[in-house]
Amino acid sequence: MTRARRAAGALESEIMTVLQRAAEPLTPAAVRQRLDGDLAYTTVVTILTRMHGKGLLVRSKSGRAYRYMPVSDEPGLVARRMYQAMDGRPDRAAVLARFVESLTDQDERLVRSLLGGG
């Protein structure tokens, strides 16, 4: 019997959800225990290490393992992804213009309000 593979990024998303719901930083073993399925410990460690490398998690040593926690809440992580998608692009104005064009009227009012012009 073969297991269905997760979509790209799905496991990372599941792990992030587990960490965001936790009351404290978690070890890889604790993350593995809270996930559905029978993932290998090494798989969880690999994903946590990659997420830490991407700057999504902070970690602290706890015995022989690390304890991991998100650097931000979900809105903060989404904002970070938006910034990273735009960072370093020579056409930032064009990217922002396209983004603003795609906003609903309600979201546009919200952005104006947040910028102090609404």
Biopython code that builds the backbone (N, CA, C, O; Angstrom):
import numpy as np
from Bio.PDB.StructureBuilder import StructureBuilder

atoms = [
    (1, "MET", "N", (0.832, -1.166, 0.000)),
    (1, "MET", "CA", (0.000, 0.000, 0.000)),
    (1, "MET", "C", (0.888, 1.244, 0.000)),
    (1, "MET", "O", (1.804, 1.351, 0.815)),
    (2, "THR", "N", (0.625, 2.173, -0.899)),
    (2, "THR", "CA", (1.423, 3.383, -0.968)),
    (2, "THR", "C", (0.656, 4.553, -0.375)),
    (2, "THR", "O", (-0.568, 4.639, -0.474)),
    (3, "ARG", "N", (1.397, 5.432, 0.231)),
    (3, "ARG", "CA", (0.793, 6.633, 0.799)),
    (3, "ARG", "C", (0.756, 7.720, -0.264)),
    (3, "ARG", "O", (1.677, 7.842, -1.071)),
    (4, "ALA", "N", (-0.303, 8.501, -0.261)),
    (4, "ALA", "CA", (-0.389, 9.628, -1.176)),
    (4, "ALA", "C", (0.579, 10.710, -0.714)),
    (4, "ALA", "O", (0.690, 11.002, 0.477)),
    (5, "ARG", "N", (1.274, 11.297, -1.678)),
    (5, "ARG", "CA", (2.201, 12.378, -1.345)),
    (5, "ARG", "C", (1.430, 13.669, -1.117)),
    (5, "ARG", "O", (0.412, 13.927, -1.761)),
    (6, "ARG", "N", (1.926, 14.461, -0.203)),
    (6, "ARG", "CA", (1.322, 15.766, 0.056)),
    (6, "ARG", "C", (1.711, 16.728, -1.062)),
    (6, "ARG", "O", (2.748, 16.565, -1.706)),
    (7, "ALA", "N", (0.878, 17.715, -1.278)),
    (7, "ALA", "CA", (1.209, 18.767, -2.234)),
    (7, "ALA", "C", (2.408, 19.543, -1.708)),
    (7, "ALA", "O", (2.654, 19.590, -0.503)),
    (8, "ALA", "N", (3.148, 20.149, -2.626)),
    (8, "ALA", "CA", (4.319, 20.931, -2.235)),
    (8, "ALA", "C", (3.912, 21.991, -1.221)),
    (8, "ALA", "O", (2.962, 22.742, -1.442)),
    (9, "GLY", "N", (4.629, 22.044, -0.122)),
    (9, "GLY", "CA", (4.347, 23.042, 0.904)),
    (9, "GLY", "C", (3.269, 22.644, 1.901)),
    (9, "GLY", "O", (3.089, 23.320, 2.914)),
    (10, "ALA", "N", (2.550, 21.560, 1.632)),
    (10, "ALA", "CA", (1.453, 21.163, 2.521)),
    (10, "ALA", "C", (1.972, 20.738, 3.896)),
    (10, "ALA", "O", (1.389, 21.101, 4.918)),
    (11, "LEU", "N", (3.049, 19.981, 3.924)),
    (11, "LEU", "CA", (3.598, 19.535, 5.204)),
    (11, "LEU", "C", (4.133, 20.732, 5.992)),
    (11, "LEU", "O", (3.951, 20.812, 7.207)),
    (12, "GLU", "N", (4.787, 21.649, 5.303)),
    (12, "GLU", "CA", (5.275, 22.855, 5.962)),
    (12, "GLU", "C", (4.105, 23.628, 6.575)),
    (12, "GLU", "O", (4.200, 24.125, 7.697)),
    (13, "SER", "N", (3.028, 23.722, 5.844)),
    (13, "SER", "CA", (1.835, 24.422, 6.331)),
    (13, "SER", "C", (1.237, 23.717, 7.545)),
    (13, "SER", "O", (0.835, 24.370, 8.509)),
    (14, "GLU", "N", (1.177, 22.388, 7.501)),
    (14, "GLU", "CA", (0.645, 21.621, 8.630)),
    (14, "GLU", "C", (1.509, 21.819, 9.873)),
    (14, "GLU", "O", (0.995, 21.982, 10.980)),
    (15, "ILE", "N", (2.815, 21.803, 9.680)),
    (15, "ILE", "CA", (3.733, 21.988, 10.803)),
    (15, "ILE", "C", (3.589, 23.396, 11.377)),
    (15, "ILE", "O", (3.597, 23.576, 12.594)),
    (16, "MET", "N", (3.457, 24.391, 10.501)),
    (16, "MET", "CA", (3.283, 25.766, 10.977)),
    (16, "MET", "C", (2.008, 25.884, 11.807)),
    (16, "MET", "O", (1.997, 26.560, 12.835)),
    (17, "THR", "N", (0.938, 25.233, 11.368)),
    (17, "THR", "CA", (-0.321, 25.264, 12.117)),
    (17, "THR", "C", (-0.142, 24.650, 13.500)),
    (17, "THR", "O", (-0.628, 25.195, 14.491)),
    (18, "VAL", "N", (0.550, 23.522, 13.569)),
    (18, "VAL", "CA", (0.815, 22.869, 14.859)),
    (18, "VAL", "C", (1.587, 23.815, 15.776)),
    (18, "VAL", "O", (1.257, 23.953, 16.954)),
    (19, "LEU", "N", (2.611, 24.462, 15.233)),
    (19, "LEU", "CA", (3.435, 25.354, 16.051)),
    (19, "LEU", "C", (2.668, 26.598, 16.492)),
    (19, "LEU", "O", (2.848, 27.072, 17.614)),
    (20, "GLN", "N", (1.818, 27.125, 15.620)),
    (20, "GLN", "CA", (1.047, 28.315, 15.982)),
    (20, "GLN", "C", (0.011, 28.011, 17.059)),
    (20, "GLN", "O", (-0.317, 28.883, 17.864)),
    (21, "ARG", "N", (-0.498, 26.808, 17.083)),
    (21, "ARG", "CA", (-1.506, 26.430, 18.084)),
    (21, "ARG", "C", (-0.896, 26.028, 19.420)),
    (21, "ARG", "O", (-1.601, 25.935, 20.425)),
    (22, "ALA", "N", (0.397, 25.792, 19.434)),
    (22, "ALA", "CA", (1.063, 25.340, 20.659)),
    (22, "ALA", "C", (1.233, 26.502, 21.633)),
    (22, "ALA", "O", (1.422, 27.649, 21.227)),
    (23, "ALA", "N", (1.165, 26.190, 22.901)),
    (23, "ALA", "CA", (1.324, 27.207, 23.947)),
    (23, "ALA", "C", (2.793, 27.505, 24.227)),
    (23, "ALA", "O", (3.118, 28.477, 24.909)),
    (24, "GLU", "N", (3.678, 26.664, 23.697)),
    (24, "GLU", "CA", (5.109, 26.817, 23.949)),
    (24, "GLU", "C", (5.883, 26.262, 22.758)),
    (24, "GLU", "O", (5.311, 25.551, 21.931)),
    (25, "PRO", "N", (7.176, 26.576, 22.657)),
    (25, "PRO", "CA", (7.985, 25.995, 21.583)),
    (25, "PRO", "C", (7.991, 24.470, 21.680)),
    (25, "PRO", "O", (7.972, 23.909, 22.776)),
    (26, "LEU", "N", (8.017, 23.805, 20.521)),
    (26, "LEU", "CA", (7.925, 22.346, 20.481)),
    (26, "LEU", "C", (9.184, 21.710, 19.908)),
    (26, "LEU", "O", (9.845, 22.275, 19.036)),
    (27, "THR", "N", (9.499, 20.530, 20.412)),
    (27, "THR", "CA", (10.570, 19.719, 19.841)),
    (27, "THR", "C", (10.031, 19.016, 18.596)),
    (27, "THR", "O", (8.817, 18.924, 18.414)),
    (28, "PRO", "N", (10.926, 18.520, 17.738)),
    (28, "PRO", "CA", (10.456, 17.753, 16.584)),
    (28, "PRO", "C", (9.575, 16.562, 16.989)),
    (28, "PRO", "O", (8.600, 16.253, 16.304)),
    (29, "ALA", "N", (9.912, 15.903, 18.085)),
    (29, "ALA", "CA", (9.104, 14.761, 18.539)),
    (29, "ALA", "C", (7.688, 15.202, 18.892)),
    (29, "ALA", "O", (6.725, 14.506, 18.571)),
    (30, "ALA", "N", (7.554, 16.350, 19.547)),
    (30, "ALA", "CA", (6.228, 16.856, 19.915)),
    (30, "ALA", "C", (5.440, 17.270, 18.677)),
    (30, "ALA", "O", (4.231, 17.047, 18.607)),
    (31, "VAL", "N", (6.120, 17.873, 17.699)),
    (31, "VAL", "CA", (5.454, 18.238, 16.441)),
    (31, "VAL", "C", (4.963, 16.978, 15.753)),
    (31, "VAL", "O", (3.814, 16.908, 15.316)),
    (32, "ARG", "N", (5.834, 15.982, 15.656)),
    (32, "ARG", "CA", (5.486, 14.712, 14.999)),
    (32, "ARG", "C", (4.277, 14.070, 15.665)),
    (32, "ARG", "O", (3.389, 13.555, 14.986)),
    (33, "GLN", "N", (4.244, 14.098, 16.975)),
    (33, "GLN", "CA", (3.150, 13.491, 17.734)),
    (33, "GLN", "C", (1.819, 14.183, 17.438)),
    (33, "GLN", "O", (0.776, 13.531, 17.406)),
    (34, "ARG", "N", (1.852, 15.500, 17.222)),
    (34, "ARG", "CA", (0.616, 16.258, 16.996)),
    (34, "ARG", "C", (0.135, 16.232, 15.542)),
    (34, "ARG", "O", (-0.994, 16.631, 15.257)),
    (35, "LEU", "N", (0.972, 15.770, 14.639)),
    (35, "LEU", "CA", (0.575, 15.668, 13.235)),
    (35, "LEU", "C", (-0.176, 14.364, 12.999)),
    (35, "LEU", "O", (0.112, 13.344, 13.625)),
    (36, "ASP", "N", (-1.134, 14.413, 12.092)),
    (36, "ASP", "CA", (-1.805, 13.178, 11.690)),
    (36, "ASP", "C", (-0.877, 12.405, 10.764)),
    (36, "ASP", "O", (-0.121, 13.000, 9.996)),
    (37, "GLY", "N", (-0.935, 11.113, 10.836)),
    (37, "GLY", "CA", (-0.118, 10.297, 9.949)),
    (37, "GLY", "C", (1.083, 9.720, 10.652)),
    (37, "GLY", "O", (1.272, 9.897, 11.856)),
    (38, "ASP", "N", (1.878, 9.039, 9.889)),
    (38, "ASP", "CA", (3.032, 8.343, 10.458)),
    (38, "ASP", "C", (4.320, 8.836, 9.799)),
    (38, "ASP", "O", (5.030, 8.073, 9.145)),
    (39, "LEU", "N", (4.603, 10.106, 9.981)),
    (39, "LEU", "CA", (5.816, 10.689, 9.418)),
    (39, "LEU", "C", (7.044, 10.203, 10.173)),
    (39, "LEU", "O", (6.993, 9.950, 11.377)),
    (40, "ALA", "N", (8.129, 10.079, 9.457)),
    (40, "ALA", "CA", (9.395, 9.745, 10.092)),
    (40, "ALA", "C", (9.892, 10.957, 10.878)),
    (40, "ALA", "O", (9.698, 12.099, 10.461)),
    (41, "TYR", "N", (10.520, 10.701, 11.995)),
    (41, "TYR", "CA", (11.088, 11.771, 12.816)),
    (41, "TYR", "C", (12.037, 12.624, 11.978)),
    (41, "TYR", "O", (12.031, 13.851, 12.076)),
    (42, "THR", "N", (12.854, 11.961, 11.151)),
    (42, "THR", "CA", (13.825, 12.693, 10.335)),
    (42, "THR", "C", (13.146, 13.622, 9.329)),
    (42, "THR", "O", (13.688, 14.678, 9.001)),
    (43, "THR", "N", (11.982, 13.244, 8.845)),
    (43, "THR", "CA", (11.234, 14.110, 7.927)),
    (43, "THR", "C", (10.818, 15.387, 8.640)),
    (43, "THR", "O", (10.960, 16.482, 8.097)),
    (44, "VAL", "N", (10.309, 15.246, 9.849)),
    (44, "VAL", "CA", (9.886, 16.413, 10.631)),
    (44, "VAL", "C", (11.090, 17.307, 10.924)),
    (44, "VAL", "O", (10.997, 18.528, 10.795)),
    (45, "VAL", "N", (12.211, 16.717, 11.315)),
    (45, "VAL", "CA", (13.423, 17.492, 11.594)),
    (45, "VAL", "C", (13.866, 18.243, 10.338)),
    (45, "VAL", "O", (14.226, 19.418, 10.415)),
    (46, "THR", "N", (13.843, 17.582, 9.194)),
    (46, "THR", "CA", (14.245, 18.220, 7.935)),
    (46, "THR", "C", (13.370, 19.420, 7.613)),
    (46, "THR", "O", (13.880, 20.484, 7.259)),
    (47, "ILE", "N", (12.058, 19.259, 7.734)),
    (47, "ILE", "CA", (11.140, 20.358, 7.429)),
    (47, "ILE", "C", (11.341, 21.507, 8.417)),
    (47, "ILE", "O", (11.383, 22.669, 8.010)),
    (48, "LEU", "N", (11.465, 21.199, 9.697)),
    (48, "LEU", "CA", (11.696, 22.245, 10.701)),
    (48, "LEU", "C", (13.004, 22.993, 10.428)),
    (48, "LEU", "O", (13.057, 24.217, 10.549)),
    (49, "THR", "N", (14.045, 22.267, 10.065)),
    (49, "THR", "CA", (15.341, 22.884, 9.760)),
    (49, "THR", "C", (15.227, 23.803, 8.555)),
    (49, "THR", "O", (15.776, 24.905, 8.559)),
    (50, "ARG", "N", (14.524, 23.361, 7.530)),
    (50, "ARG", "CA", (14.332, 24.199, 6.334)),
    (50, "ARG", "C", (13.519, 25.445, 6.665)),
    (50, "ARG", "O", (13.839, 26.540, 6.203)),
    (51, "MET", "N", (12.471, 25.280, 7.462)),
    (51, "MET", "CA", (11.642, 26.427, 7.849)),
    (51, "MET", "C", (12.455, 27.426, 8.677)),
    (51, "MET", "O", (12.295, 28.637, 8.529)),
    (52, "HIS", "N", (13.320, 26.916, 9.540)),
    (52, "HIS", "CA", (14.207, 27.784, 10.313)),
    (52, "HIS", "C", (15.148, 28.525, 9.366)),
    (52, "HIS", "O", (15.378, 29.724, 9.528)),
    (53, "GLY", "N", (15.686, 27.821, 8.390)),
    (53, "GLY", "CA", (16.572, 28.435, 7.406)),
    (53, "GLY", "C", (15.899, 29.518, 6.581)),
    (53, "GLY", "O", (16.551, 30.467, 6.144)),
    (54, "LYS", "N", (14.606, 29.382, 6.367)),
    (54, "LYS", "CA", (13.837, 30.386, 5.618)),
    (54, "LYS", "C", (13.460, 31.581, 6.493)),
    (54, "LYS", "O", (12.897, 32.561, 6.005)),
    (55, "GLY", "N", (13.769, 31.496, 7.774)),
    (55, "GLY", "CA", (13.433, 32.583, 8.684)),
    (55, "GLY", "C", (12.003, 32.547, 9.189)),
    (55, "GLY", "O", (11.508, 33.540, 9.723)),
    (56, "LEU", "N", (11.326, 31.399, 9.024)),
    (56, "LEU", "CA", (9.941, 31.277, 9.475)),
    (56, "LEU", "C", (9.839, 30.876, 10.938)),
    (56, "LEU", "O", (8.826, 31.126, 11.591)),
    (57, "LEU", "N", (10.904, 30.248, 11.453)),
    (57, "LEU", "CA", (10.900, 29.745, 12.827)),
    (57, "LEU", "C", (12.147, 30.210, 13.557)),
    (57, "LEU", "O", (13.188, 30.456, 12.949)),
    (58, "VAL", "N", (12.024, 30.326, 14.867)),
    (58, "VAL", "CA", (13.190, 30.486, 15.730)),
    (58, "VAL", "C", (13.316, 29.192, 16.523)),
    (58, "VAL", "O", (12.338, 28.470, 16.720)),
    (59, "ARG", "N", (14.522, 28.913, 16.970)),
    (59, "ARG", "CA", (14.721, 27.683, 17.734)),
    (59, "ARG", "C", (15.685, 27.931, 18.876)),
    (59, "ARG", "O", (16.527, 28.828, 18.835)),
    (60, "SER", "N", (15.532, 27.101, 19.899)),
    (60, "SER", "CA", (16.431, 27.151, 21.045)),
    (60, "SER", "C", (16.767, 25.718, 21.420)),
    (60, "SER", "O", (15.945, 24.813, 21.279)),
    (61, "LYS", "N", (17.982, 25.529, 21.897)),
    (61, "LYS", "CA", (18.445, 24.192, 22.260)),
    (61, "LYS", "C", (17.713, 23.707, 23.501)),
    (61, "LYS", "O", (17.532, 24.450, 24.466)),
    (62, "SER", "N", (17.296, 22.446, 23.459)),
    (62, "SER", "CA", (16.609, 21.823, 24.587)),
    (62, "SER", "C", (17.131, 20.397, 24.698)),
    (62, "SER", "O", (16.625, 19.489, 24.037)),
    (63, "GLY", "N", (18.142, 20.205, 25.535)),
    (63, "GLY", "CA", (18.776, 18.893, 25.608)),
    (63, "GLY", "C", (19.512, 18.619, 24.307)),
    (63, "GLY", "O", (20.346, 19.419, 23.881)),
    (64, "ARG", "N", (19.207, 17.495, 23.678)),
    (64, "ARG", "CA", (19.856, 17.139, 22.414)),
    (64, "ARG", "C", (19.079, 17.644, 21.208)),
    (64, "ARG", "O", (19.573, 17.577, 20.082)),
    (65, "ALA", "N", (17.883, 18.143, 21.428)),
    (65, "ALA", "CA", (17.039, 18.614, 20.324)),
    (65, "ALA", "C", (16.847, 20.122, 20.416)),
    (65, "ALA", "O", (17.259, 20.766, 21.381)),
    (66, "TYR", "N", (16.221, 20.658, 19.399)),
    (66, "TYR", "CA", (15.814, 22.060, 19.415)),
    (66, "TYR", "C", (14.321, 22.139, 19.690)),
    (66, "TYR", "O", (13.574, 21.197, 19.425)),
    (67, "ARG", "N", (13.905, 23.265, 20.219)),
    (67, "ARG", "CA", (12.481, 23.602, 20.340)),
    (67, "ARG", "C", (12.224, 24.728, 19.345)),
    (67, "ARG", "O", (12.991, 25.688, 19.263)),
    (68, "TYR", "N", (11.141, 24.597, 18.594)),
    (68, "TYR", "CA", (10.833, 25.545, 17.524)),
    (68, "TYR", "C", (9.555, 26.308, 17.810)),
    (68, "TYR", "O", (8.623, 25.790, 18.426)),
    (69, "MET", "N", (9.531, 27.572, 17.341)),
    (69, "MET", "CA", (8.312, 28.366, 17.393)),
    (69, "MET", "C", (8.317, 29.341, 16.217)),
    (69, "MET", "O", (9.384, 29.725, 15.737)),
    (70, "PRO", "N", (7.141, 29.741, 15.751)),
    (70, "PRO", "CA", (7.065, 30.680, 14.626)),
    (70, "PRO", "C", (7.617, 32.050, 15.021)),
    (70, "PRO", "O", (7.527, 32.455, 16.179)),
    (71, "VAL", "N", (8.188, 32.754, 14.047)),
    (71, "VAL", "CA", (8.693, 34.099, 14.318)),
    (71, "VAL", "C", (7.556, 35.101, 14.412)),
    (71, "VAL", "O", (7.726, 36.190, 14.961)),
    (72, "SER", "N", (6.395, 34.738, 13.876)),
    (72, "SER", "CA", (5.275, 35.663, 13.840)),
    (72, "SER", "C", (3.967, 34.884, 13.804)),
    (72, "SER", "O", (3.955, 33.668, 13.612)),
    (73, "ASP", "N", (2.870, 35.607, 13.991)),
    (73, "ASP", "CA", (1.559, 34.987, 13.834)),
    (73, "ASP", "C", (1.249, 34.854, 12.334)),
    (73, "ASP", "O", (2.043, 35.282, 11.497)),
    (74, "GLU", "N", (0.109, 34.269, 12.004)),
    (74, "GLU", "CA", (-0.221, 34.021, 10.600)),
    (74, "GLU", "C", (-0.270, 35.297, 9.759)),
    (74, "GLU", "O", (0.306, 35.314, 8.672)),
    (75, "PRO", "N", (-0.934, 36.373, 10.216)),
    (75, "PRO", "CA", (-0.918, 37.598, 9.406)),
    (75, "PRO", "C", (0.501, 38.134, 9.174)),
    (75, "PRO", "O", (0.810, 38.637, 8.094)),
    (76, "GLY", "N", (1.345, 38.024, 10.177)),
    (76, "GLY", "CA", (2.725, 38.469, 10.027)),
    (76, "GLY", "C", (3.487, 37.652, 9.005)),
    (76, "GLY", "O", (4.283, 38.197, 8.240)),
    (77, "LEU", "N", (3.249, 36.342, 8.983)),
    (77, "LEU", "CA", (3.919, 35.480, 8.013)),
    (77, "LEU", "C", (3.445, 35.765, 6.596)),
    (77, "LEU", "O", (4.246, 35.754, 5.661)),
    (78, "VAL", "N", (2.143, 36.020, 6.426)),
    (78, "VAL", "CA", (1.619, 36.358, 5.096)),
    (78, "VAL", "C", (2.226, 37.679, 4.631)),
    (78, "VAL", "O", (2.631, 37.805, 3.476)),
    (79, "ALA", "N", (2.288, 38.653, 5.518)),
    (79, "ALA", "CA", (2.886, 39.946, 5.170)),
    (79, "ALA", "C", (4.347, 39.769, 4.779)),
    (79, "ALA", "O", (4.827, 40.414, 3.847)),
    (80, "ARG", "N", (5.044, 38.906, 5.481)),
    (80, "ARG", "CA", (6.452, 38.635, 5.167)),
    (80, "ARG", "C", (6.592, 38.040, 3.773)),
    (80, "ARG", "O", (7.484, 38.427, 3.017)),
    (81, "ARG", "N", (5.705, 37.089, 3.425)),
    (81, "ARG", "CA", (5.749, 36.486, 2.084)),
    (81, "ARG", "C", (5.488, 37.531, 1.002)),
    (81, "ARG", "O", (6.130, 37.528, -0.048)),
    (82, "MET", "N", (4.537, 38.422, 1.275)),
    (82, "MET", "CA", (4.234, 39.480, 0.308)),
    (82, "MET", "C", (5.460, 40.370, 0.104)),
    (82, "MET", "O", (5.804, 40.719, -1.025)),
    (83, "TYR", "N", (6.105, 40.728, 1.195)),
    (83, "TYR", "CA", (7.294, 41.569, 1.099)),
    (83, "TYR", "C", (8.412, 40.846, 0.349)),
    (83, "TYR", "O", (9.066, 41.438, -0.509)),
    (84, "GLN", "N", (8.631, 39.581, 0.665)),
    (84, "GLN", "CA", (9.693, 38.824, 0.014)),
    (84, "GLN", "C", (9.443, 38.673, -1.482)),
    (84, "GLN", "O", (10.387, 38.665, -2.272)),
    (85, "ALA", "N", (8.175, 38.554, -1.874)),
    (85, "ALA", "CA", (7.851, 38.441, -3.298)),
    (85, "ALA", "C", (8.218, 39.725, -4.037)),
    (85, "ALA", "O", (8.509, 39.694, -5.232)),
    (86, "MET", "N", (8.206, 40.828, -3.342)),
    (86, "MET", "CA", (8.466, 42.121, -3.958)),
    (86, "MET", "C", (9.905, 42.593, -3.757)),
    (86, "MET", "O", (10.411, 43.387, -4.551)),
    (87, "ASP", "N", (10.551, 42.123, -2.730)),
    (87, "ASP", "CA", (11.877, 42.590, -2.349)),
    (87, "ASP", "C", (12.898, 42.389, -3.470)),
    (87, "ASP", "O", (12.994, 41.311, -4.056)),
    (88, "GLY", "N", (13.643, 43.430, -3.749)),
    (88, "GLY", "CA", (14.717, 43.338, -4.723)),
    (88, "GLY", "C", (14.278, 43.456, -6.170)),
    (88, "GLY", "O", (15.119, 43.422, -7.069)),
    (89, "ARG", "N", (13.003, 43.591, -6.413)),
    (89, "ARG", "CA", (12.524, 43.734, -7.791)),
    (89, "ARG", "C", (12.756, 45.168, -8.252)),
    (89, "ARG", "O", (12.470, 46.112, -7.516)),
    (90, "PRO", "N", (13.269, 45.331, -9.456)),
    (90, "PRO", "CA", (13.461, 46.687, -9.966)),
    (90, "PRO", "C", (12.138, 47.370, -10.307)),
    (90, "PRO", "O", (12.080, 48.595, -10.415)),
    (91, "ASP", "N", (11.086, 46.586, -10.476)),
    (91, "ASP", "CA", (9.783, 47.121, -10.878)),
    (91, "ASP", "C", (8.792, 47.136, -9.717)),
    (91, "ASP", "O", (7.627, 46.780, -9.889)),
    (92, "ARG", "N", (9.250, 47.545, -8.544)),
    (92, "ARG", "CA", (8.400, 47.546, -7.345)),
    (92, "ARG", "C", (7.118, 48.335, -7.555)),
    (92, "ARG", "O", (6.048, 47.909, -7.120)),
    (93, "ALA", "N", (7.218, 49.482, -8.217)),
    (93, "ALA", "CA", (6.027, 50.308, -8.448)),
    (93, "ALA", "C", (5.008, 49.546, -9.286)),
    (93, "ALA", "O", (3.808, 49.617, -9.020)),
    (94, "ALA", "N", (5.474, 48.824, -10.286)),
    (94, "ALA", "CA", (4.560, 48.051, -11.134)),
    (94, "ALA", "C", (3.916, 46.921, -10.340)),
    (94, "ALA", "O", (2.724, 46.653, -10.489)),
    (95, "VAL", "N", (4.702, 46.263, -9.501)),
    (95, "VAL", "CA", (4.164, 45.172, -8.681)),
    (95, "VAL", "C", (3.104, 45.714, -7.726)),
    (95, "VAL", "O", (2.020, 45.143, -7.609)),
    (96, "LEU", "N", (3.411, 46.801, -7.053)),
    (96, "LEU", "CA", (2.445, 47.397, -6.130)),
    (96, "LEU", "C", (1.195, 47.881, -6.862)),
    (96, "LEU", "O", (0.080, 47.727, -6.364)),
    (97, "ALA", "N", (1.384, 48.463, -8.041)),
    (97, "ALA", "CA", (0.230, 48.936, -8.818)),
    (97, "ALA", "C", (-0.684, 47.774, -9.182)),
    (97, "ALA", "O", (-1.905, 47.884, -9.069)),
    (98, "ARG", "N", (-0.105, 46.667, -9.616)),
    (98, "ARG", "CA", (-0.919, 45.489, -9.957)),
    (98, "ARG", "C", (-1.633, 44.945, -8.731)),
    (98, "ARG", "O", (-2.785, 44.518, -8.811)),
    (99, "PHE", "N", (-0.951, 44.961, -7.610)),
    (99, "PHE", "CA", (-1.572, 44.487, -6.379)),
    (99, "PHE", "C", (-2.763, 45.364, -6.018)),
    (99, "PHE", "O", (-3.846, 44.859, -5.722)),
    (100, "VAL", "N", (-2.563, 46.671, -6.043)),
    (100, "VAL", "CA", (-3.636, 47.603, -5.687)),
    (100, "VAL", "C", (-4.812, 47.471, -6.654)),
    (100, "VAL", "O", (-5.968, 47.544, -6.237)),
    (101, "GLU", "N", (-4.521, 47.277, -7.947)),
    (101, "GLU", "CA", (-5.592, 47.102, -8.938)),
    (101, "GLU", "C", (-6.458, 45.885, -8.632)),
    (101, "GLU", "O", (-7.639, 45.853, -8.978)),
    (102, "SER", "N", (-5.874, 44.896, -7.989)),
    (102, "SER", "CA", (-6.607, 43.651, -7.723)),
    (102, "SER", "C", (-7.425, 43.696, -6.429)),
    (102, "SER", "O", (-8.188, 42.771, -6.149)),
    (103, "LEU", "N", (-7.273, 44.761, -5.644)),
    (103, "LEU", "CA", (-7.986, 44.860, -4.370)),
    (103, "LEU", "C", (-9.474, 45.127, -4.577)),
    (103, "LEU", "O", (-9.877, 45.804, -5.523)),
    (104, "THR", "N", (-10.267, 44.586, -3.681)),
    (104, "THR", "CA", (-11.687, 44.939, -3.662)),
    (104, "THR", "C", (-11.804, 46.364, -3.133)),
    (104, "THR", "O", (-10.858, 46.888, -2.546)),
    (105, "ASP", "N", (-12.949, 46.985, -3.335)),
    (105, "ASP", "CA", (-13.154, 48.344, -2.819)),
    (105, "ASP", "C", (-12.960, 48.385, -1.304)),
    (105, "ASP", "O", (-12.370, 49.322, -0.766)),
    (106, "GLN", "N", (-13.462, 47.364, -0.634)),
    (106, "GLN", "CA", (-13.339, 47.304, 0.825)),
    (106, "GLN", "C", (-11.872, 47.209, 1.248)),
    (106, "GLN", "O", (-11.448, 47.899, 2.175)),
    (107, "ASP", "N", (-11.094, 46.349, 0.567)),
    (107, "ASP", "CA", (-9.679, 46.218, 0.903)),
    (107, "ASP", "C", (-8.917, 47.501, 0.583)),
    (107, "ASP", "O", (-8.002, 47.883, 1.313)),
    (108, "GLU", "N", (-9.294, 48.164, -0.507)),
    (108, "GLU", "CA", (-8.639, 49.426, -0.855)),
    (108, "GLU", "C", (-8.880, 50.476, 0.234)),
    (108, "GLU", "O", (-7.962, 51.205, 0.610)),
    (109, "ARG", "N", (-10.110, 50.550, 0.735)),
    (109, "ARG", "CA", (-10.412, 51.489, 1.822)),
    (109, "ARG", "C", (-9.597, 51.144, 3.069)),
    (109, "ARG", "O", (-9.100, 52.030, 3.764)),
    (110, "LEU", "N", (-9.471, 49.856, 3.338)),
    (110, "LEU", "CA", (-8.692, 49.424, 4.498)),
    (110, "LEU", "C", (-7.228, 49.835, 4.360)),
    (110, "LEU", "O", (-6.633, 50.342, 5.311)),
    (111, "VAL", "N", (-6.651, 49.618, 3.187)),
    (111, "VAL", "CA", (-5.253, 49.999, 2.965)),
    (111, "VAL", "C", (-5.088, 51.508, 3.122)),
    (111, "VAL", "O", (-4.140, 51.968, 3.760)),
    (112, "ARG", "N", (-6.004, 52.275, 2.546)),
    (112, "ARG", "CA", (-5.934, 53.739, 2.680)),
    (112, "ARG", "C", (-6.006, 54.144, 4.157)),
    (112, "ARG", "O", (-5.272, 55.025, 4.605)),
    (113, "SER", "N", (-6.888, 53.495, 4.896)),
    (113, "SER", "CA", (-7.034, 53.788, 6.318)),
    (113, "SER", "C", (-5.743, 53.471, 7.072)),
    (113, "SER", "O", (-5.307, 54.250, 7.919)),
    (114, "LEU", "N", (-5.138, 52.332, 6.761)),
    (114, "LEU", "CA", (-3.895, 51.936, 7.424)),
    (114, "LEU", "C", (-2.751, 52.891, 7.098)),
    (114, "LEU", "O", (-1.853, 53.098, 7.913)),
    (115, "LEU", "N", (-2.793, 53.468, 5.899)),
    (115, "LEU", "CA", (-1.754, 54.410, 5.487)),
    (115, "LEU", "C", (-2.040, 55.835, 5.952)),
    (115, "LEU", "O", (-1.246, 56.746, 5.715)),
    (116, "GLY", "N", (-3.182, 56.020, 6.615)),
    (116, "GLY", "CA", (-3.514, 57.329, 7.159)),
    (116, "GLY", "C", (-4.174, 58.269, 6.174)),
    (116, "GLY", "O", (-4.287, 59.466, 6.438)),
    (117, "GLY", "N", (-4.613, 57.742, 5.041)),
    (117, "GLY", "CA", (-5.225, 58.609, 4.036)),
    (117, "GLY", "C", (-6.688, 58.321, 3.822)),
    (117, "GLY", "O", (-7.247, 58.703, 2.794)),
    (118, "GLY", "N", (-7.316, 57.664, 4.757)),
    (118, "GLY", "CA", (-8.680, 57.256, 4.485)),
    (118, "GLY", "C", (-9.649, 57.682, 5.493)),
    (118, "GLY", "O", (-10.839, 57.392, 5.368)),
]
sb = StructureBuilder()
sb.init_structure("model")
sb.init_model(0)
sb.init_chain("A")
sb.init_seg("    ")
for serial, (resi, resn, name, xyz) in enumerate(atoms, 1):
    if name == "N":
        sb.init_residue(resn, " ", resi, " ")
    sb.init_atom(name, np.array(xyz, "f"), 0.0, 1.0, " ", f" {name:<3s}", serial, name[0])
structure = sb.get_structure()
